[in-house]
């Protein structure tokens, strides 16, 4: 009784272990080396270190003179001219005479994105629609491939937002890009489509 | 001792205090009328010494009243934090653009037949599962994080920062910043050392330009800087150990901030790109290429 149970137990172990090692389908595959496909790694180089304090040193080639590749050490000067004046004109609309707004001073951004709400508010679709509204004629005339790609991307995003993300498209009127209320008299409402150009 | 007496009198009785200060011979800066001062008897009027920058030692010239709505607001650290976060984030731009499958060159041909090769069923070598394929859900730049905090939050942030500077004794008032005699960096290092200004000092003046000794010192010392009033902001107020305002700058700051606090319109007016679009695009016309759209 006991002997049969033990044999059954070993048989279970063998089958499970064999099943665990099994990584080939029944179809014979072409491999570059038969040994490589049959000889398995039993040890991935890991040793248990339960009672060892600290952190193991990283593996290094002994006496290797080539330094380990890492990003160059950069010293940041907190009192350079730009850093010392960081944020200087952020409140110029409140503390100045009111003629300048910080949105006008974003000279480091592309011109068509200065003061435009960021992508956490206006998503990529709205940004691309804005770009198309500004540069459609120039694109069509002088860069037709990019015009085509822009059309494709806008079309793809339109479908994405209409069919997969229906909750997001309703917020675009709240961004301050267009009037809060759309022009309902622009076209017959029953004939509206998501393909309509938004202006 | 005398100053404590004067201050006590000031708090108790304004008319009496003016008489005391005039008789004691100090400057009559305390006479400053505060516009729309809160009527509550529990509100204390914060004060600051006025000194001069001509000598190394701090020679007090008089006291000046500060408006309690600006220099003694409740220290809302959360609002200050919103301001600092906004300042560090709102100008960020990411110019990375990862191309999609459609924008990568090539890839129009089916690389191998659909079935019977044993390989995956693919239609293009630019599919996202390929190395050197296009990216699905990549970064689609240029990406900006621009947003504007409401005016109320920004004004309150400035008031909180000024209050904190004043209560921590890091806000100083001087009579004049223009055309100072001594521009020697050693003099200014000694001055900041003698007055316990800390590592970095920010001077704020009403005028757009500064000339004289302070301008020379500001050229020589990177931790000593000058700003106009309209350049004042929460980040700099917190970054610099000490903020030194001139009397004109103090007046101008109070005028601007109180003007906004008591202004007629709504304080939480929404920032709308529509309102600034014309002006921004008009200013950017010189940067535009006459024929080509911008490459982004």
Interface residues (C-beta under 8 A of the other chain):
Chain A: X77 X79 X80 X84 X85 X86 X87 X88 X89 X90 X91 X92 X94 X95 X96 X97 X101 X102 X103 X104 X106 X108 X109 X110 X111 X112 X113 X114 X115 X116 X117 X118 X119 X120 X121 X124 X131 X134 X135 X138 X139 X141 X142 X143 X146 X149 X152 X153 X156 X175 X176 X177 X178 X179
Chain B: X86 X87 X88 X90 X91 X93 X100 X102 X103 X140 X142 X143 X144 X145 X146 X147 X148 X151 X154 X155 X158 X200 X222 X223 X225 X227 X229 X230 X231 X232 X233 X234 X235 X236 X239 X253 X256 X257 X260 X270 X271 X272 X273 X274 X275 X276 X277 X279 X280 X281 X283 X284 X287 X288 X291 X292 X293 X294 X296
